[in-house]
Amino acid sequence: MIAPNQHRILWLPGEERSWDDESSGRSPAGVRITPENATSVAAVFSCIRVLGETVAGLPLHLLERTAGGGKRLAREIPLYRKLHSQPNAWQTSFEWREQVVMHVCLWGDAFSELVPGPSGAIDQIVPLHPSRMKVETLENGRLRYTYREAKGKQTIYTDEQILHVRGPSDDGVHGISVVEECREAIALARACEIHGARFFGAGARPGFILSTENQLNADARRELAENWNRKHRGPHNAHETAVLTGGLKPYEVPYASNTDSQYLELRDHQLREIARLFRIPGHLLGLEAGSPQAEILYVTHSVVPWLRRLESAFMRDLIVDDEKYLVEFDVRGLLRGDAASRAAYYRAMWDVGVVSTNDIRASENLDPVEGGDERYRPLNMGTLGAPPSTDDVLAQQQPGSGIDGQAVEGGLAAAAGDAPATPAEPTTPQVADVSLNGAQITGLIAIIAQVPAGLLTKEGAAAMIAASFPSISPAQVTAILAGVVENQPVPAADPAQPPQAEPVIAAPAGRSLPESRAMTVSIDFDRTFAADPALWGEFARKAVADGNTVVMISRRPDTPDDRQTVTDTLGDYADAFSQVLLVGGDTLKADAAGAAGIAVDVWVDDSPQTITDKPAPEPKKRSRKKKGSDGGEV
């Protein structure tokens, strides 16, 4: 069934190939290229090897569709082992798939016989060499395959007995061979290799002409040339001394140097040309530097089309009930990306309950942990109208649960149905009541910016802040606006009245105008900066430009991977942060800031309960003092 290696290119009688006749046997480059010898070109072999090893190295699974719309591994089906592990008695799945890719790349088609046996209709999948196969279309639309065995015997197969993987095709039956269609490009690369081998095999020296005035017959000329080449040709004879007798004189043959003929540039160009034929990126052939994005592009535009080609052929020729079973390659290993991208992706999928902790660990080739199969959802995104469950509330209160603490209205009492969901009024303001999230701070800054622009007065800005942010006390509003420069509209001058000098108003003794002071702002990483790096990065830069200090304090553990994730996410905005603290565990951020000597004035954080467990201080009430008639205060 398998064509032995000693039988090369055995075409069936009557089958013609335009490149196999005597007139077109050699290309204009002077060499003959066929699918049998194309792999002698290093670039062709490298491209086929990259594609073959990539496709063969991916896990191949037989899956069963479940009633709920999911999929599971159908390991109990004998075909699963044939595809995933061993298709026949002497080949592994890796070797067989690598051979299939090589056959399609060189010949345009790959054929395998489906041999029945003890395990069912497909007991073995045996590869057949495409040089021995002839495909015909019958009148009823079916295909007939005629295969010539090593001893000349012909075996006829129906299309139900053959697994046929085609390359690009112009008739839908025969695949087009890249080698046959683009043999000139491959031949030119081969000619460059032969030229280089011969050039350096001659000691990197051109040919010589030996001249003499004496008459030499044919035998003497041949013997003289052979003796000269034997003693002076090749790298091992380079720089040997030549002794000429009988009036012989050597003359060097004029030639174009490799530099003049741009030999290296031509070899580089042909390597890239062949890489384009097989859709292989340059970084996999050593032509350029690679990157995670380049790897993803290679998978998307080169590997995935090959996988779909194989999957569709397997579904057509191997699967009877294609509504219940399907064949798929697992490409997740090729799309891993860098550590920061994977961390952001896993976090987003974990936050909405798509994956569990053990799902993430499995993707990273880590062992499962106890309790890691639980999935979580944000507590403020439950089913509309349904109270939070007791398990949700307890999960929020569990240290290290990964839930950043969206407050559950009513707590355990509301979850158990023992008390109304309306929370009791706290006796003192809580941190969650007076803290502002990122969106609220952005809106507050937008209102303040209208004052120096002359669009709002301080009184108008104070009224808007009070209406928009009830949690901010009047004293805090006054403090916020104290350092803002107000630009009042200049009234038009009255031409009838002469200009008057502006009065100088002196500040009362013992009092001074309020002065602005620099603040220290802390921005959380997870769900704050990482949710919109551009927004918070520009905010940090603006705050620093205004003379403030910006730090980042996160509950992420201080490990090399987490620090690298934070550094990659900060990117160009890292210079805006004077310090980055990764405190980890259950450490309160305010305590960590105090230990590091950082006095934070403003916290930008989506989880106020991670900052401090102390209630927020009540704002001090300021009484207004009236002036008496004598100017004194009463």
C-alpha positions in Angstrom: 0.0 0.0 0.0 2.9 2.3 0.7 5.2 3.2 -2.2 8.8 2.2 -1.2 11.4 4.9 -1.3 13.3 3.2 -4.2 10.3 3.7 -6.5 10.2 7.4 -7.4 7.6 9.2 -9.5 5.8 6.2 -11.0 3.0 7.7 -13.0 0.2 5.5 -14.3 0.2 4.7 -18.1 -1.4 7.4 -20.2 -1.1 10.1 -17.5 0.8 13.1 -18.7 2.5 15.9 -16.8 3.6 19.0 -18.8 6.8 19.3 -16.8 7.8 15.6 -17.1 8.5 15.5 -20.8 11.9 15.9 -22.3 11.3 19.4 -23.7 10.3 21.0 -20.4 12.4 18.8 -18.0 14.7 21.6 -17.1 13.7 25.1 -16.1 15.4 28.2 -17.6 17.6 28.2 -14.4 19.2 25.0 -15.7 17.8 22.6 -13.0 14.9 20.2 -13.0 12.4 20.7 -10.1 9.8 18.0 -9.3 7.8 17.3 -6.1 10.4 14.5 -5.5 13.5 16.7 -5.4 12.0 20.0 -4.4 12.8 19.3 -0.7 16.5 19.5 -1.6 16.0 23.2 -1.7 16.6 24.3 2.0 13.8 27.0 1.8 11.2 24.5 0.6 12.1 21.9 3.2 12.1 24.5 6.0 8.6 25.9 5.0 7.1 22.4 4.7 8.7 21.4 8.0 7.3 24.5 9.8 3.8 23.9 8.5 3.9 20.1 9.1 5.2 20.3 12.6 2.8 23.1 13.6 -0.3 21.2 12.4 0.9 17.8 13.7 1.8 19.3 17.1 -1.7 20.5 17.8 -4.1 18.2 19.7 -6.7 16.7 17.4 -10.0 15.7 19.1 -13.2 13.9 18.2 -16.0 15.8 19.9 -19.6 15.0 20.6 -22.3 17.7 20.7 -24.3 17.7 23.9 -27.9 18.5 24.4 -27.2 21.9 26.1 -25.2 23.2 23.1 -21.8 22.2 24.5 -19.2 19.7 23.4 -17.3 16.9 25.1 -14.4 14.6 24.2 -15.7 11.4 22.7 -12.9 9.2 24.0 -15.0 6.1 24.0 -15.3 6.2 20.1 -12.5 4.1 18.5 -12.0 6.8 15.9 -10.9 9.2 18.7 -7.7 7.2 19.3 -7.0 6.9 15.5 -7.1 10.6 15.1 -5.6 11.7 18.4 -2.9 9.0 19.0 -2.2 6.3 16.4 -3.9 6.0 13.0 -2.2 2.8 12.0 0.1 0.1 13.3 3.4 1.9 12.6 2.7 5.7 12.7 1.8 8.1 15.4 -0.8 10.8 14.8 1.9 13.4 14.7 3.8 11.5 12.0 0.7 10.8 9.9 -0.5 14.4 10.0 3.0 15.7 9.2 3.1 13.4 6.1 -0.4 14.6 5.0 0.8 18.2 5.1 4.0 17.4 3.2 2.0 15.5 0.5 -0.4 18.4 0.0 2.4 20.9 -0.2 4.4 18.9 -2.7 1.8 17.1 -4.8 -1.4 19.1 -4.1 -3.2 16.0 -2.7 -2.9 13.6 0.2 -4.6 10.1 0.2 -5.1 7.6 3.0 -6.9 4.2 2.8 -9.6 3.6 5.3 -9.1 0.0 6.3 -11.9 -1.8 8.2 -11.1 -4.2 11.0 -11.9 -5.3 14.6 -12.6 -1.7 15.8 -15.1 -1.0 13.1 -15.4 0.5 9.6 -12.2 2.5 10.2 -9.7 0.2 12.0 -6.6 1.8 10.4 -5.8 4.9 8.3 -3.0 4.0 5.9 -1.3 6.8 3.8 -0.9 6.3 0.0 1.7 8.1 -2.0 0.1 10.6 -4.3 2.5 9.9 -7.2 0.8 6.5 -7.6 -2.8 7.6 -7.4 -5.2 8.5 -10.3 -8.5 10.2 -9.5 -11.5 10.0 -12.0 -15.0 11.4 -11.9 -17.7 8.8 -12.8 -20.9 9.6 -14.6 -22.9 9.4 -11.4 -20.7 12.1 -9.8 -18.8 9.7 -7.6 -15.0 9.5 -7.6 -12.9 6.5 -8.4 -9.4 6.1 -7.1 -6.9 3.9 -9.0 -3.7 3.1 -7.1 -0.6 1.4 -8.5 1.1 -0.8 -6.1 4.9 -1.3 -5.9 4.8 -4.4 -8.1 2.6 -2.9 -10.7 -0.7 -4.2 -9.5 -3.6 -1.7 -9.7 -6.1 -1.4 -6.9 -9.4 0.5 -7.3 -11.1 2.3 -4.4 -14.4 4.0 -4.1 -14.6 7.5 -2.5 -15.9 5.8 0.7 -12.6 3.9 1.1 -10.3 6.9 0.7 -9.6 10.0 2.9 -8.7 12.7 0.4 -7.2 16.0 1.5 -6.9 18.5 -1.4 -4.9 21.6 -1.8 -6.2 24.6 -3.8 -8.0 23.2 -6.8 -9.3 24.5 -10.1 -11.6 21.6 -10.8 -12.6 20.5 -7.3 -11.1 17.0 -7.8 -7.3 17.4 -8.2 -5.3 19.7 -5.9 -2.8 22.1 -7.4 0.8 21.4 -6.6 2.7 24.5 -5.4 5.9 22.9 -6.7 4.6 22.4 -10.2 3.0 25.8 -10.5 5.9 27.8 -9.1 8.9 25.6 -10.1 10.8 28.5 -11.6 11.1 30.3 -8.3 12.2 27.1 -6.6 14.6 26.2 -9.5 16.3 29.6 -9.2 16.9 29.0 -5.5 18.3 25.6 -6.3 20.6 27.1 -9.0 21.9 29.6 -6.4 22.7 26.7 -4.0 24.5 24.7 -6.7 26.5 27.8 -7.8 27.6 28.5 -4.3 28.6 24.9 -3.7 30.6 24.7 -6.9 32.2 28.1 -6.3 33.4 27.2 -2.8 34.2 23.7 -3.9 36.7 25.1 -6.3 38.4 27.0 -3.5 36.4 30.2 -4.3 38.6 30.6 -7.4 37.4 30.9 -11.0 38.5 28.5 -13.8 41.9 28.6 -15.6 43.0 28.2 -19.2 46.2 26.4 -19.7 47.9 27.6 -23.0 50.9 26.3 -24.8 52.4 26.7 -28.3 53.0 23.0 -28.6 50.5 20.7 -30.3 48.5 18.5 -27.9 46.2 15.7 -29.0 42.9 15.0 -27.4 44.2 12.4 -24.9 47.0 14.8 -23.8 44.7 17.7 -23.3 42.3 15.5 -21.3 45.1 14.1 -19.1 46.5 17.6 -18.5 43.2 19.0 -17.4 42.5 16.1 -15.1 46.0 16.4 -13.5 45.5 20.1 -13.0 42.1 19.7 -11.4 43.3 16.9 -9.2 46.2 18.9 -7.8 44.7 22.4 -7.7 40.9 22.1 -7.5 38.9 22.2 -4.3 39.4 23.9 -0.9 41.9 21.2 0.3 44.2 22.1 -2.6 43.9 25.9 -2.2 47.1 27.9 -2.3 49.2 24.9 -3.4 52.3 25.6 -5.6 51.8 24.9 -9.3 54.8 23.7 -11.5 54.2 24.1 -15.2 56.4 22.5 -17.9 56.4 22.2 -21.6 55.7 25.9 -22.1 52.3 25.9 -20.3 51.0 29.2 -19.2 47.9 29.7 -17.0 45.3 32.3 -17.8 42.4 33.2 -15.4 39.0 33.2 -17.0 37.2 36.5 -16.6 34.1 36.3 -14.5 31.5 38.3 -12.6 32.1 38.2 -8.9 29.4 37.2 -6.4 29.3 40.8 -5.3 28.7 42.0 -8.8 26.0 39.4 -9.4 24.4 40.2 -6.0 24.6 36.5 -5.0 23.6 37.0 -1.3 20.8 39.4 -2.2 19.4 36.9 -4.7 19.5 34.1 -2.2 17.7 36.2 0.4 15.1 37.2 -2.2 14.4 33.6 -3.3 14.1 32.5 0.4 11.4 35.2 0.9 9.8 34.3 -2.4 9.4 30.6 -1.4 8.2 31.7 2.1 5.4 33.6 0.4 4.4 30.6 -1.6 3.9 28.6 1.6 2.6 31.6 3.6 5.4 31.3 6.2 6.4 34.5 8.1 10.0 35.6 7.9 10.7 35.3 11.6 10.1 31.5 11.5 12.9 31.2 8.8 15.4 33.5 10.6 14.8 36.4 8.3 13.5 38.9 10.9 12.7 39.3 14.5 9.5 37.8 15.9 6.8 39.0 18.3 3.7 37.6 20.0 1.6 39.5 17.4 3.5 38.0 14.5 2.9 34.5 16.0 -0.9 35.3 16.2 -0.9 36.5 12.6 0.9 33.3 11.5 -1.7 31.2 13.3 -4.6 33.2 11.8 -3.5 33.5 8.2 -1.3 30.4 7.7 -2.2 27.6 10.2 -5.9 28.1 10.6 -6.7 27.6 6.9 -4.7 24.3 7.0 -6.6 23.2 10.1 -10.0 24.0 8.4 -8.9 22.1 5.3 -8.0 19.0 7.3 -11.1 19.2 9.6 -13.5 19.5 6.7 -11.9 16.5 4.9 -12.1 14.5 8.1 -15.7 15.4 8.6 -16.6 14.5 5.0 -14.7 11.1 4.8 -14.6 9.9 8.4 -17.8 11.1 10.2 -21.1 9.5 9.3 -23.3 11.4 11.8 -21.9 15.0 11.4 -24.8 16.5 13.4 -23.7 14.6 16.5 -19.9 14.4 16.1 -17.2 16.8 14.8 -13.4 16.9 14.5 -11.5 19.9 15.8 -7.9 21.0 16.4 -7.2 22.8 19.7 -5.3 26.0 18.8 -5.4 27.6 22.3 -1.8 26.8 22.8 -0.8 28.8 19.8 -2.9 31.9 20.8 -1.5 32.3 24.3 0.0 35.7 23.7 2.2 37.5 26.2 1.7 37.3 30.0 -0.1 40.7 30.3 -2.6 39.9 27.5 -3.4 36.5 29.0 -3.8 37.9 32.5 -6.2 40.6 31.3 -8.2 38.0 29.2 -8.4 35.5 32.1 -9.5 38.3 34.5 -12.3 39.5 32.2 -13.5 35.9 31.6 -13.4 35.1 35.3 -15.2 38.3 36.3 -18.3 37.4 34.4 -18.3 33.7 35.3 -17.3 32.3 31.9 -14.3 30.4 33.3 -13.4 29.1 36.8 -10.0 29.2 38.6 -9.3 25.7 37.6 -10.2 26.4 33.9 -7.5 29.2 34.0 -5.0 26.9 35.7 -5.6 24.2 33.1 -4.9 26.7 30.3 -1.6 27.5 32.0 -0.7 23.8 32.5 -1.2 24.0 36.2 -2.7 21.5 38.5 -6.3 22.1 39.8 -6.9 23.4 43.3 -9.6 22.5 45.8 -12.6 24.7 45.3 -11.3 26.0 42.0 -14.3 24.8 40.0 -16.6 27.5 41.5 -17.6 30.3 39.2 -18.4 33.8 40.4 -20.3 36.8 39.1 -20.4 40.4 40.2 -22.8 40.8 43.0 -24.4 43.8 41.5 -25.2 42.0 38.3 -27.6 39.3 39.6 -30.9 38.3 38.1 -33.2 41.3 37.9 -35.6 41.4 40.9 -33.9 38.5 42.7 -32.2 39.1 46.1 -28.6 38.1 46.6 -28.1 34.5 47.8 -26.4 33.7 51.1 -23.6 32.0 49.2 -22.9 35.2 47.2 -22.7 37.3 50.4 -20.4 34.8 52.1 -18.2 34.6 49.0 -17.8 38.4 49.0 -16.8 38.4 52.7 -14.3 35.5 52.2 -10.7 36.8 52.2 -8.9 36.2 48.9 -12.1 35.3 47.1 -11.1 37.6 44.3 -14.4 39.6 44.5 -13.5 43.2 45.1 -16.5 43.8 47.2 -19.6 45.3 45.5 -21.7 45.9 48.6 -24.6 43.6 49.0 -27.7 45.5 50.0 -29.1 44.1 53.2 -26.2 41.6 53.7 -27.0 38.1 55.0 -30.3 39.1 56.4 -31.6 40.2 53.0 -30.2 37.1 51.4 -32.0 34.9 53.9 -35.2 36.8 53.7 -35.3 37.6 57.4 -35.2 41.4 57.0 -36.1 44.0 54.4 -33.4 44.7 51.9 -33.3 48.4 52.9 -30.0 49.0 54.9 -30.1 50.7 58.3 -28.9 54.3 58.4 -25.3 54.3 59.7 -24.6 56.4 62.8 -21.4 57.7 61.1 -20.6 58.1 57.5 -19.0 55.1 55.9 -16.1 55.1 53.5 -18.3 53.8 50.7 -20.7 56.8 51.3 -18.1 59.5 50.8 -15.7 57.9 48.3 -15.9 58.8 44.6 -15.4 56.3 41.8 -13.5 57.0 38.6 -16.5 58.2 36.6 -17.6 60.6 39.4 -14.1 62.1 39.8 -14.0 62.7 36.0 -17.4 64.5 36.2 -16.2 66.6 39.1 -13.1 67.7 37.3 -15.2 68.6 34.2 -17.3 71.0 36.4 -14.2 72.6 38.1 -12.6 73.1 34.6 -15.5 75.5 33.7 -14.5 78.0 36.3 -11.1 79.1 35.0 -12.6 79.0 31.5 -15.0 81.7 32.4 -18.1 79.6 31.8 -19.1 79.2 35.4 -18.6 81.3 38.5 -17.5 79.6 41.7 -21.0 80.0 43.1 -22.5 78.2 40.1 -19.9 75.5 40.2 -20.6 75.0 43.9 -24.3 74.6 43.2 -23.7 72.1 40.5 -21.3 70.0 42.6 -23.8 70.0 45.5 -26.6 68.9 43.2 -24.5 66.2 41.4 -22.6 64.8 44.4 -24.7 64.9 47.6 -22.0 63.0 49.5 -19.7 66.0 49.3 -20.3 68.4 52.2 -20.5 72.2 51.7 -17.2 72.6 53.5 -15.5 70.1 51.1 -17.0 71.9 48.1 -15.5 75.2 49.4 -12.1 73.6 49.9 -12.2 72.1 46.4 -13.0 75.5 44.8 -10.6 77.5 47.0 -7.6 77.0 44.8 -9.4 77.5 41.5 -8.8 80.8 39.7 -12.0 82.4 38.6 -12.2 84.5 35.4 -15.1 87.0 35.6 -16.5 88.5 32.4 -15.2 92.0 31.8 -18.1 94.5 31.3 -18.1 96.9 28.4 -16.7 100.4 29.2 -19.2 103.3 29.2 -17.8 106.0 26.8 -19.7 108.7 28.7 -17.8 108.0 31.9 -14.1 108.6 32.2 -12.1 105.7 33.3 -11.6 105.4 37.0 -8.8 103.8 38.9 -9.6 100.5 40.4 -9.8 100.5 44.2 -7.2 98.6 46.1 -8.9 96.2 48.6 -6.7 95.2 51.5 -7.2 91.9 53.2 -8.2 92.2 56.9 -5.5 91.7 59.4 -4.9 88.2 60.5 -6.6 86.6 57.4 -5.3 85.6 54.0 -6.8 84.4 50.8 -7.1 80.6 50.5 -4.1 79.0 48.8 -4.2 75.8 46.8 -2.0 73.0 48.0 -0.6 69.9 46.2 -2.5 66.6 46.8 -1.5 62.9 46.7 -3.8 60.8 44.6 -3.9 57.0 44.7 -5.3 55.1 41.7 -6.2 51.4 42.0 -5.0 49.0 39.3 -7.5 46.2 38.9 -10.9 47.4 37.6 -9.8 51.0 37.7 -6.6 51.8 35.8 -6.7 48.5 34.0 -10.3 49.0 32.9 -9.3 52.2 30.9 -5.5 52.8 30.9 -5.8 55.7 28.4 -8.3 57.6 30.6 -6.5 57.2 33.9 -3.1 57.6 32.4 -4.0 61.0 31.0 -5.7 61.8 34.4 -2.4 61.0 36.2 -0.3 63.0 33.8 -2.6 66.0 34.2 -2.6 65.7 38.0 1.2 65.6 38.0 1.4 68.5 35.6 -0.7 70.5 38.1 1.8 69.8 40.8 0.2 66.8 42.5 1.6 63.4 43.3 0.1 60.2 41.9 0.8 56.8 43.3 -0.7 53.3 42.6 -1.6 51.0 45.5 -3.0 47.6 44.6 -3.9 44.4 46.5 -2.1 42.3 43.9 0.6 40.2 45.4 4.2 41.5 44.9 5.4 38.7 42.6 7.5 39.1 39.4 4.6 38.1 37.2 2.2 40.5 38.8 4.7 43.3 38.8 5.4 42.6 35.1 1.7 42.7 34.4 1.3 46.1 36.1 4.4 47.4 34.3 3.2 46.3 30.9 -0.3 47.8 31.5 1.1 51.1 32.7 3.2 51.4 29.5 4.1 55.0 28.6 2.1 56.2 31.7 4.5 54.7 34.2 6.4 57.9 34.5 3.3 59.6 36.0 3.3 57.4 39.0 5.9 58.2 41.7 5.4 54.9 43.5 3.6 51.5 42.8 2.8 49.4 45.8 1.6 45.8 45.5 0.5 44.9 49.0 -1.2 41.6 48.4 -3.3 39.5 50.8 -5.8 41.3 53.1 -3.6 44.3 53.8 -5.6 47.5 53.9 -4.3 50.0 51.4 -4.4 52.9 53.9 -2.2 50.9 56.2 0.2 50.0 53.4 0.4 53.7 52.4 1.2 54.8 55.9 3.9 52.2 56.3 5.5 53.5 53.1 5.3 57.1 54.3 2.6 58.1 51.8 -0.1 60.4 52.9 -3.0 59.9 50.4 -5.5 62.7 50.1 -7.7 61.2 47.3 -8.4 57.5 46.7 -9.6 56.5 43.2 -10.8 53.0 43.9 -13.7 50.8 42.9 -13.5 48.9 46.2 -13.5 51.4 49.1 -13.6 48.6 51.7 -10.1 47.6 50.7 -8.8 51.0 51.7 -9.6 51.2 55.4 -11.9 49.7 57.9 -12.3 53.0 59.8 -15.4 55.1 59.2 -14.9 58.4 57.4 -14.7 61.4 59.7 -17.6 63.7 59.9 -17.0 67.1 58.2 -16.4 69.9 60.6 -19.3 72.4 60.8 -18.2 76.0 60.3 -20.4 78.7 61.9 -20.7 82.0 60.1 -19.7 85.1 62.2 -21.6 88.3 61.7 -20.0 91.7 61.9 -21.3 94.3 64.3 -22.0 97.9 63.5 -18.6 98.8 64.8 -16.8 96.4 62.5 -16.1 93.8 65.2 -17.2 90.2 64.9 -20.2 89.0 67.0 
